[in-house]
Amino acid sequence: MKALSVLELAALYGMNRQSIYKRINKGDLSKNRDGKIDLSEAIRVFGEPAQKKQDVATLQSTGLQKETEVDILKQQIDFLKQQLNLAHEREIFQRQQLEAKDHQIESIQLLLNAPKPDMTAFTDQDPVAPTNLQPEPVAKIATPEEPKRYIVPEQVEPEPKKMGFWSRFFKPYG
């Protein structure tokens, strides 16, 4: 038969390790030479392990977990559908705004290119030039010749030789 450790036996029967050690100390349960307990010995003392009950409980718990996961996923899907609908509505609104702006631009361009009706404002009229006047000749005024100017370069003093850190202390004026 299969030999189980105290931890494995406690997990199988859903007991504490201390309970199994108490049974061993009383002499109800015996260990093998390797310190493990034979499954047939455990069945004799504790009876058949309740695996079917554990399986049903685990199936119920996993079923419940799956249902909650499905519910969460359904909520997420509904949320994403709402976001998609809002995005679609925004896109339609933006397209309508763009079409309205395009229409406004076209109408302004038509107005700019349209022929102008009779101009009544003073600023819109062309200036009227006198037809019988001729432009006056411009007379030159005699000016004395300006003296020639010569560019004189400025005197630039050469920069003093730069000194290093230590030479400032040891050669202060050199």
Backbone as CSV, one residue per row, in Angstrom:
resi,resn,N_x,N_y,N_z,CA_x,CA_y,CA_z,C_x,C_y,C_z
1,MET,0.832,-1.184,0.000,0.000,0.000,0.000,0.881,1.254,0.000
2,LYS,0.220,2.344,-0.130,0.917,3.614,-0.212,1.208,4.138,1.194
3,ALA,2.400,4.693,1.366,2.775,5.265,2.650,2.684,6.778,2.556
4,LEU,2.124,7.403,3.598,1.905,8.843,3.604,2.633,9.477,4.786
5,SER,3.065,10.708,4.590,3.670,11.443,5.703,2.538,11.996,6.570
6,VAL,2.912,12.559,7.713,1.906,13.099,8.628,1.186,14.278,7.976
7,LEU,1.919,15.097,7.261,1.304,16.243,6.573,0.306,15.786,5.510
8,GLU,0.693,14.819,4.710,-0.201,14.310,3.658,-1.442,13.676,4.257
9,LEU,-1.267,12.929,5.350,-2.398,12.280,6.010,-3.341,13.332,6.598
10,ALA,-2.771,14.385,7.195,-3.602,15.447,7.758,-4.396,16.141,6.659
11,ALA,-3.773,16.367,5.503,-4.472,17.001,4.388,-5.550,16.090,3.823
12,LEU,-5.280,14.784,3.779,-6.241,13.825,3.227,-7.493,13.733,4.074
13,TYR,-7.313,13.697,5.402,-8.456,13.548,6.294,-8.982,14.885,6.809
14,GLY,-8.313,15.965,6.495,-8.762,17.281,6.939,-8.618,17.447,8.445
15,MET,-7.505,16.976,8.985,-7.254,17.025,10.425,-6.002,17.857,10.685
16,ASN,-5.755,18.103,11.990,-4.512,18.752,12.398,-3.422,17.707,12.535
17,ARG,-2.186,18.120,12.390,-1.062,17.207,12.593,-1.004,16.733,14.048
18,GLN,-1.367,17.625,14.985,-1.313,17.263,16.393,-2.244,16.093,16.715
19,SER,-3.396,16.031,16.050,-4.331,14.925,16.287,-3.711,13.603,15.856
20,ILE,-3.019,13.621,14.732,-2.387,12.389,14.233,-1.254,11.987,15.168
21,TYR,-0.452,12.959,15.648,0.636,12.644,16.560,0.083,12.096,17.884
22,LYS,-1.046,12.578,18.363,-1.663,12.056,19.587,-2.030,10.587,19.409
23,ARG,-2.613,10.256,18.249,-2.990,8.862,17.973,-1.746,7.973,17.910
24,ILE,-0.657,8.501,17.362,0.587,7.723,17.282,1.124,7.503,18.689
25,ASN,1.118,8.556,19.526,1.622,8.436,20.895,0.758,7.493,21.738
26,LYS,-0.562,7.444,21.498,-1.448,6.531,22.211,-1.205,5.087,21.788
27,GLY,-0.738,4.931,20.580,-0.509,3.597,20.065,-1.604,3.138,19.129
28,ASP,-2.566,3.986,18.840,-3.640,3.628,17.916,-3.123,3.544,16.488
29,LEU,-2.144,4.361,16.160,-1.619,4.462,14.805,-0.122,4.193,14.858
30,SER,0.391,3.447,13.884,1.822,3.124,13.898,2.506,3.660,12.638
31,LYS,3.805,3.952,12.810,4.614,4.466,11.708,5.503,3.347,11.173
32,ASN,5.924,3.491,9.928,6.906,2.569,9.338,8.304,2.984,9.785
33,ARG,9.309,2.224,9.309,10.692,2.558,9.640,11.114,3.913,9.077
34,ASP,10.554,4.290,7.900,10.923,5.567,7.276,10.125,6.744,7.845
35,GLY,9.288,6.536,8.847,8.541,7.605,9.504,7.232,7.932,8.822
36,LYS,6.823,7.121,7.863,5.566,7.370,7.159,4.508,6.399,7.668
37,ILE,3.262,6.748,7.416,2.128,5.946,7.892,1.510,5.257,6.691
38,ASP,1.245,3.971,6.827,0.654,3.193,5.752,-0.808,3.603,5.583
39,LEU,-1.301,3.692,4.355,-2.670,4.110,4.094,-3.659,3.130,4.695
40,SER,-3.363,1.837,4.655,-4.281,0.837,5.232,-4.402,1.027,6.744
41,GLU,-3.299,1.408,7.386,-3.310,1.686,8.824,-4.187,2.900,9.112
42,ALA,-4.085,3.940,8.274,-4.895,5.152,8.449,-6.368,4.844,8.225
43,ILE,-6.675,3.975,7.262,-8.069,3.616,7.003,-8.621,2.818,8.181
44,ARG,-7.802,1.965,8.794,-8.245,1.188,9.943,-8.596,2.098,11.121
45,VAL,-7.804,3.160,11.325,-8.023,4.026,12.480,-9.077,5.100,12.175
46,PHE,-8.952,5.767,11.051,-9.815,6.919,10.757,-10.975,6.586,9.829
47,GLY,-10.951,5.471,9.167,-11.977,5.126,8.192,-11.583,5.638,6.816
48,GLU,-12.511,5.461,5.898,-12.258,5.915,4.521,-12.166,7.437,4.485
49,PRO,-11.211,7.943,3.728,-11.152,9.413,3.604,-12.371,9.916,2.842
50,ALA,-12.846,11.084,3.209,-14.051,11.662,2.597,-13.676,12.451,1.356
51,GLN,-13.146,11.767,0.358,-12.749,12.441,-0.869,-13.965,12.875,-1.674
52,LYS,-15.024,12.091,-1.660,-16.202,12.448,-2.445,-16.814,13.736,-1.919
53,LYS,-16.818,13.890,-0.595,-17.347,15.121,-0.030,-16.459,16.298,-0.427
54,GLN,-15.160,16.072,-0.392,-14.239,17.143,-0.787,-14.394,17.463,-2.269
55,ASP,-14.578,16.418,-3.093,-14.731,16.657,-4.525,-15.988,17.478,-4.806
56,VAL,-17.096,17.131,-4.119,-18.337,17.879,-4.312,-18.137,19.323,-3.845
57,ALA,-17.474,19.491,-2.701,-17.245,20.842,-2.189,-16.340,21.630,-3.131
58,THR,-15.297,20.981,-3.634,-14.411,21.700,-4.553,-15.117,22.015,-5.864
59,LEU,-15.963,21.068,-6.332,-16.716,21.335,-7.556,-17.670,22.504,-7.350
60,GLN,-18.322,22.530,-6.171,-19.243,23.632,-5.895,-18.485,24.960,-5.805
61,SER,-17.324,24.927,-5.140,-16.563,26.174,-5.003,-16.018,26.634,-6.354
62,THR,-15.541,25.674,-7.183,-15.052,26.068,-8.509,-16.208,26.531,-9.382
63,GLY,-17.365,25.884,-9.236,-18.550,26.321,-9.990,-18.950,27.730,-9.593
64,LEU,-18.897,28.027,-8.301,-19.220,29.358,-7.815,-18.198,30.380,-8.321
65,GLN,-16.928,29.972,-8.317,-15.889,30.870,-8.822,-16.102,31.162,-10.306
66,LYS,-16.451,30.123,-11.055,-16.683,30.321,-12.484,-17.878,31.231,-12.718
67,GLU,-18.936,31.063,-11.913,-20.107,31.926,-12.067,-19.765,33.377,-11.776
68,THR,-18.975,33.592,-10.733,-18.596,34.976,-10.424,-17.691,35.547,-11.520
69,GLU,-16.795,34.727,-12.060,-15.942,35.188,-13.161,-16.779,35.541,-14.384
70,VAL,-17.795,34.693,-14.668,-18.670,34.948,-15.807,-19.445,36.242,-15.584
71,ASP,-19.931,36.454,-14.357,-20.653,37.687,-14.055,-19.751,38.908,-14.229
72,ILE,-18.523,38.806,-13.748,-17.583,39.919,-13.889,-17.298,40.193,-15.358
73,LEU,-17.104,39.120,-16.129,-16.834,39.297,-17.561,-18.034,39.913,-18.283
74,LYS,-19.246,39.514,-17.886,-20.439,40.109,-18.489,-20.522,41.596,-18.178
75,GLN,-20.190,41.966,-16.942,-20.197,43.383,-16.569,-19.161,44.154,-17.387
76,GLN,-17.998,43.549,-17.564,-16.963,44.214,-18.353,-17.392,44.371,-19.803
77,ILE,-18.054,43.370,-20.340,-18.535,43.451,-21.721,-19.563,44.559,-21.855
78,ASP,-20.499,44.650,-20.883,-21.502,45.710,-20.922,-20.844,47.084,-20.849
79,PHE,-19.849,47.212,-19.992,-19.138,48.476,-19.859,-18.439,48.851,-21.160
80,LEU,-17.791,47.876,-21.788,-17.083,48.146,-23.048,-18.069,48.497,-24.166
81,LYS,-19.257,47.866,-24.161,-20.267,48.218,-25.158,-20.719,49.661,-24.983
82,GLN,-20.900,50.083,-23.719,-21.294,51.467,-23.459,-20.210,52.428,-23.950
83,GLN,-18.965,52.099,-23.671,-17.872,52.957,-24.122,-17.815,53.018,-25.644
84,LEU,-18.060,51.895,-26.298,-18.052,51.861,-27.758,-19.177,52.725,-28.316
85,ASN,-20.359,52.648,-27.704,-21.480,53.477,-28.160,-21.171,54.961,-27.974
86,LEU,-20.584,55.316,-26.839,-20.218,56.715,-26.600,-19.179,57.192,-27.617
87,ALA,-18.216,56.344,-27.912,-17.191,56.711,-28.895,-17.820,56.898,-30.277
88,HIS,-18.778,56.045,-30.617,-19.464,56.149,-31.910,-20.250,57.461,-31.978
89,GLU,-20.933,57.806,-30.886,-21.678,59.061,-30.851,-20.738,60.259,-30.975
90,ARG,-19.596,60.204,-30.293,-18.625,61.287,-30.405,-18.114,61.425,-31.835
91,GLU,-17.878,60.301,-32.481,-17.389,60.335,-33.857,-18.422,60.966,-34.784
92,ILE,-19.688,60.610,-34.609,-20.747,61.194,-35.432,-20.822,62.694,-35.193
93,PHE,-20.733,63.106,-33.925,-20.773,64.532,-33.591,-19.602,65.271,-34.232
94,GLN,-18.404,64.689,-34.154,-17.227,65.328,-34.734,-17.354,65.455,-36.252
95,ARG,-17.904,64.430,-36.879,-18.098,64.502,-38.334,-19.088,65.599,-38.700
96,GLN,-20.179,65.727,-37.901,-21.149,66.780,-38.168,-20.506,68.151,-38.004
97,GLN,-19.699,68.318,-36.978,-19.011,69.586,-36.760,-18.076,69.894,-37.926
98,LEU,-17.359,68.876,-38.395,-16.427,69.066,-39.496,-17.171,69.442,-40.777
99,GLU,-18.307,68.784,-41.018,-19.092,69.115,-42.212,-19.625,70.545,-42.131
100,ALA,-20.052,70.957,-40.925,-20.560,72.320,-40.755,-19.446,73.330,-41.006
101,LYS,-18.250,73.051,-40.508,-17.126,73.960,-40.729,-16.758,74.012,-42.210
102,ASP,-16.777,72.851,-42.874,-16.484,72.829,-44.308,-17.503,73.669,-45.069
103,HIS,-18.772,73.565,-44.693,-19.823,74.341,-45.354,-19.604,75.838,-45.133
104,GLN,-19.215,76.205,-43.889,-18.946,77.611,-43.597,-17.766,78.120,-44.425
105,ILE,-16.734,77.316,-44.535,-15.551,77.716,-45.309,-15.918,77.896,-46.772
106,GLU,-16.718,77.000,-47.315,-17.130,77.114,-48.714,-17.954,78.374,-48.930
107,SER,-18.871,78.669,-47.997,-19.704,79.863,-48.172,-18.860,81.140,-48.068
108,ILE,-17.868,81.153,-47.182,-16.991,82.323,-47.064,-16.157,82.488,-48.330
109,GLN,-15.677,81.374,-48.890,-14.899,81.453,-50.121,-15.761,81.967,-51.281
110,LEU,-17.021,81.545,-51.330,-17.916,82.045,-52.377,-18.151,83.541,-52.213
111,LEU,-18.306,83.976,-50.951,-18.500,85.400,-50.720,-17.261,86.208,-51.103
112,LEU,-16.092,85.679,-50.853,-14.863,86.390,-51.198,-14.673,86.492,-52.709
113,ASN,-15.089,85.476,-53.427,-14.911,85.470,-54.880,-16.077,86.088,-55.621
114,ALA,-17.146,86.406,-54.929,-18.337,86.956,-55.590,-18.035,88.362,-56.115
115,PRO,-18.681,88.757,-57.231,-18.466,90.120,-57.748,-19.040,91.129,-56.750
116,LYS,-18.321,92.267,-56.618,-18.730,93.276,-55.650,-19.849,94.124,-56.239
117,PRO,-20.876,94.399,-55.461,-21.947,95.302,-55.938,-21.442,96.742,-55.938
118,ASP,-22.293,97.686,-56.267,-21.903,99.106,-56.304,-21.290,99.492,-54.974
119,MET,-20.127,100.102,-55.087,-19.425,100.483,-53.870,-19.938,101.827,-53.401
120,THR,-20.286,101.882,-52.132,-20.783,103.149,-51.591,-19.863,103.687,-50.517
121,ALA,-19.107,102.876,-49.889,-18.211,103.349,-48.834,-17.001,104.023,-49.450
122,PHE,-16.495,105.025,-48.769,-15.361,105.778,-49.283,-14.103,104.910,-49.370
123,THR,-13.926,104.007,-48.431,-12.717,103.196,-48.422,-12.709,102.169,-49.543
124,ASP,-13.886,101.797,-50.047,-13.951,100.797,-51.104,-13.702,101.392,-52.485
125,GLN,-13.752,102.709,-52.616,-13.630,103.329,-53.930,-12.173,103.470,-54.328
126,ASP,-11.955,103.468,-55.643,-10.619,103.686,-56.169,-10.316,105.183,-56.097
127,PRO,-9.078,105.538,-55.802,-8.763,106.974,-55.766,-8.855,107.573,-57.172
128,VAL,-9.388,108.778,-57.242,-9.551,109.450,-58.531,-8.332,110.333,-58.765
129,ALA,-7.636,110.080,-59.840,-6.450,110.870,-60.186,-6.879,112.010,-61.105
130,PRO,-6.361,113.230,-60.897,-6.724,114.332,-61.810,-6.163,114.054,-63.213
131,THR,-6.982,114.263,-64.182,-6.585,113.918,-65.548,-5.817,115.043,-66.240
132,ASN,-6.069,116.295,-65.871,-5.435,117.389,-66.582,-4.122,117.839,-65.935
133,LEU,-3.766,117.349,-64.806,-2.537,117.764,-64.153,-1.398,116.838,-64.530
134,GLN,-0.238,117.454,-64.692,0.939,116.668,-64.976,1.816,116.697,-63.736
135,PRO,2.591,115.687,-63.526,3.416,115.671,-62.320,4.462,116.783,-62.387
136,GLU,4.726,117.379,-61.229,5.689,118.479,-61.169,7.095,117.910,-61.201
137,PRO,8.012,118.586,-61.913,9.388,118.103,-61.920,10.040,118.386,-60.568
138,VAL,10.836,117.475,-60.139,11.503,117.610,-58.855,12.812,118.351,-59.089
139,ALA,13.024,119.444,-58.354,14.226,120.242,-58.523,15.307,119.728,-57.598
140,LYS,16.537,119.688,-58.120,17.659,119.267,-57.313,18.191,120.452,-56.549
141,ILE,18.447,120.210,-55.306,19.011,121.262,-54.468,20.505,121.050,-54.451
142,ALA,21.241,122.117,-54.667,22.691,122.010,-54.699,23.213,121.910,-53.275
143,THR,24.004,120.901,-53.012,24.593,120.730,-51.684,26.093,120.696,-51.836
144,PRO,26.812,121.271,-50.886,28.270,121.205,-50.996,28.724,119.759,-50.801
145,GLU,29.855,119.459,-51.382,30.371,118.104,-51.277,30.775,117.828,-49.838
146,GLU,30.424,116.640,-49.422,30.784,116.254,-48.063,32.239,115.819,-48.057
147,PRO,32.957,116.148,-46.985,34.362,115.717,-46.934,34.436,114.193,-46.806
148,LYS,35.513,113.658,-47.308,35.693,112.209,-47.251,35.974,111.794,-45.823
149,ARG,35.436,110.677,-45.460,35.640,110.170,-44.112,36.529,108.947,-44.188
150,TYR,37.513,108.954,-43.313,38.422,107.817,-43.245,38.151,107.051,-41.963
151,ILE,38.184,105.739,-42.073,37.954,104.894,-40.905,39.271,104.697,-40.190
152,VAL,39.277,105.044,-38.908,40.485,104.908,-38.103,40.263,103.715,-37.178
153,PRO,41.155,102.728,-37.242,40.952,101.580,-36.347,41.241,101.972,-34.907
154,GLU,40.480,101.388,-34.010,40.679,101.667,-32.596,41.898,100.908,-32.116
155,GLN,42.568,101.508,-31.126,43.729,100.821,-30.580,43.245,99.792,-29.573
156,VAL,43.699,98.573,-29.770,43.287,97.476,-28.897,44.513,97.014,-28.143
157,GLU,44.376,96.991,-26.829,45.482,96.518,-26.005,45.451,95.002,-25.995
158,PRO,46.627,94.374,-26.079,46.631,92.902,-26.039,46.238,92.429,-24.643
159,GLU,45.557,91.278,-24.617,45.127,90.714,-23.336,46.333,90.187,-22.588
160,PRO,46.371,90.358,-21.270,47.489,89.822,-20.504,47.478,88.299,-20.569
161,LYS,48.649,87.726,-20.432,48.778,86.277,-20.502,48.036,85.663,-19.320
162,LYS,47.272,84.647,-19.574,46.517,84.004,-18.510,47.455,83.189,-17.655
163,MET,47.173,83.202,-16.375,48.044,82.511,-15.439,47.297,81.311,-14.865
164,GLY,48.048,80.282,-14.571,47.465,79.101,-13.967,47.199,79.305,-12.490
165,PHE,46.637,78.305,-11.835,46.262,78.396,-10.430,47.475,78.644,-9.548
166,TRP,48.531,77.821,-9.692,49.699,77.935,-8.812,50.562,79.152,-9.164
167,SER,50.560,79.540,-10.433,51.401,80.684,-10.811,50.839,81.982,-10.246
168,ARG,49.598,82.012,-9.877,49.025,83.206,-9.262,49.632,83.459,-7.882
169,PHE,50.026,82.379,-7.232,50.606,82.533,-5.887,52.120,82.760,-5.938
170,PHE,52.767,82.076,-6.855,54.223,82.139,-6.881,54.765,83.240,-7.784
171,LYS,54.021,83.664,-8.791,54.432,84.766,-9.676,53.299,85.762,-9.755
172,PRO,53.069,86.517,-8.728,51.900,87.380,-8.757,51.972,88.509,-9.764
173,TYR,53.166,88.979,-10.165,53.232,90.090,-11.106,54.103,89.731,-12.311
174,GLY,53.934,88.633,-12.866,54.883,88.338,-13.905,54.270,87.715,-15.048
